[in-house]
C-alpha cells in the first residue's frame, strides 16, 4: 500500500508538484482576499513548510520500505541516526486555523519543531 502511494506521489511529479500547482492556482486569491486569515507571506511560508514536510515524510516512508530506516518504535529508538531530520520544519509555519485545531504536533511525529521523522 505504501509502495503504491510512493509510486503515485513520490518523485519530482508527485505530491510536491501537486502542492506547487495548487499554490500557483490559489496564490492570487490569497494575496487579494481582504478577509484572509493570514498574510500572504505567512501563506508562502506555510506552503514551503508543507512541501518540506511532505518531502521528508516521503523520504521516511521510502527508507522504511527499503529497510534503511527502522519501521518500529523500538528500532527507531535504538537507531535514531537513520531517521530523517525534520528539526528545521515548524508545524506552526503551516498555520493554526485561528485556534481551530491546526498548528499542533500530531502524535507519533518526531521532528516537527525539533527532532526526527519516524
matplotlib code that plots the C-alpha trace (Angstrom):
import matplotlib.pyplot as plt

x = [0.0, 2.7, 4.8, 1.8, 1.5, 5.1, 4.9, 2.0, 3.0, 6.8, 9.4, 9.5, 6.0, 4.4, 3.0, 5.4, 4.4, 0.7, 1.4, 3.3, 0.4, -2.2, -0.2, 0.1, -3.7, -4.8, -2.0, -3.6, -6.8, -4.9, -3.0, -6.0, -8.5, -9.2, -10.8, -7.9, -6.8, -3.1, -0.7, 0.5, 4.0, 2.6, 0.8, 4.1, 5.9, 3.2, 3.4, 7.2, 6.9, 4.2, 6.5, 9.4, 7.2, 5.8, 9.2, 10.7, 7.7, 8.0, 11.8, 11.0, 8.4, 10.7, 13.6, 11.3, 10.2, 13.7, 14.9, 17.4, 15.2, 13.7, 10.0, 9.2, 9.4, 11.9, 14.1, 13.9, 14.8, 17.9, 19.0, 17.9, 20.8, 19.0, 15.9, 15.1, 16.0, 13.0, 14.2, 14.2, 10.4, 7.9, 4.3, 3.3, 4.6, 1.8, -0.8, -3.1, -6.5, -7.1, -7.1, -9.4, -7.2, -4.3, -0.7, -0.1, 2.3, 0.4, 1.0, 3.9, 5.6, 9.1, 11.0, 8.3, 9.6, 12.8, 13.7, 13.5, 10.8, 9.7]
y = [0.0, 2.5, 1.4, 2.3, 5.6, 6.4, 5.4, 7.8, 10.7, 10.5, 11.9, 15.2, 14.9, 13.7, 15.4, 18.3, 19.1, 19.0, 21.4, 23.8, 23.6, 24.3, 27.2, 28.7, 28.3, 29.9, 32.3, 35.3, 34.8, 34.6, 37.7, 39.8, 38.5, 41.2, 38.6, 36.1, 34.6, 35.0, 37.4, 36.4, 36.0, 33.5, 31.7, 31.4, 30.3, 27.7, 26.3, 26.0, 24.2, 21.8, 21.0, 20.3, 18.2, 16.1, 15.6, 14.4, 12.1, 10.6, 10.0, 8.4, 6.1, 5.1, 4.4, 2.3, 0.3, -0.2, -1.2, 1.7, 3.3, 1.1, 0.8, 0.2, 2.5, 0.2, 0.1, 3.9, 4.5, 2.3, 3.7, 7.4, 8.3, 6.7, 8.8, 11.8, 15.1, 17.3, 19.7, 22.6, 22.3, 24.0, 22.9, 26.4, 27.7, 25.6, 27.7, 27.4, 27.9, 30.7, 28.3, 25.8, 22.7, 23.3, 24.1, 21.4, 18.5, 15.3, 12.2, 10.0, 12.7, 13.3, 16.1, 18.6, 21.6, 19.8, 16.2, 13.4, 11.9, 8.4]
z = [0.0, 0.9, -2.1, -4.3, -2.5, -3.1, -6.8, -7.2, -5.0, -4.7, -7.1, -9.0, -10.4, -7.2, -4.1, -4.1, -7.7, -6.7, -3.8, -6.2, -8.8, -6.1, -4.7, -8.2, -8.7, -5.4, -4.6, -6.5, -4.5, -1.2, -2.0, -2.9, -0.3, 2.3, 4.6, 4.5, 7.9, 7.3, 5.5, 2.0, 3.5, 6.0, 3.2, 1.3, 4.5, 5.1, 1.6, 1.9, 5.3, 3.8, 0.8, 3.2, 5.5, 2.7, 1.1, 4.4, 5.1, 1.6, 2.2, 5.6, 4.1, 1.3, 3.7, 5.9, 2.9, 1.7, 5.2, 5.6, 8.3, 11.1, 10.9, 14.6, 17.6, 19.2, 16.1, 15.7, 19.3, 19.0, 15.6, 15.6, 13.3, 10.4, 10.8, 8.5, 10.2, 10.3, 13.0, 10.6, 10.0, 12.2, 12.3, 13.3, 10.0, 8.3, 10.2, 13.1, 11.6, 14.1, 17.0, 15.3, 15.6, 13.3, 14.0, 16.7, 16.7, 15.6, 17.7, 16.6, 14.6, 15.9, 14.2, 14.0, 15.9, 16.8, 16.3, 13.6, 11.5, 12.0]

ax = plt.figure().add_subplot(projection="3d")
ax.plot(x, y, z, "-o")
ax.set_aspect("equal")
plt.show()
